[in-house]
Amino acid sequence: MFLTILHAKAESAGREVIAVDPRNTSRTCPECGHVSAENRPTQEKFHCVSCGHAAHTDTVGARNVLRAGLVRRKAQPA
């Protein structure tokens, strides 16, 4: 139900909804791509054990979701 409403709202606003797999989006480093549960020492903190990149987990997750959506968008035929 939610996705139906979301798609309708996006369409009426001239926007596009691209579904992406949310798994590991807040455990994957947006800088080096390293995936590890240890990258999230707390609920809010992200610190990559490979390259040292640090940020808020919401920011990391959002960047990774955006990147995945852009990849899927490019893969879709026009």
Secondary structure by P-SEA (a helix, b strand, c coil): caaaaaaaaaaaacbbbbbcccccccccccccccccccccccccbbbbccccccccaaaaaaaaaaaaaaaaaaaccc
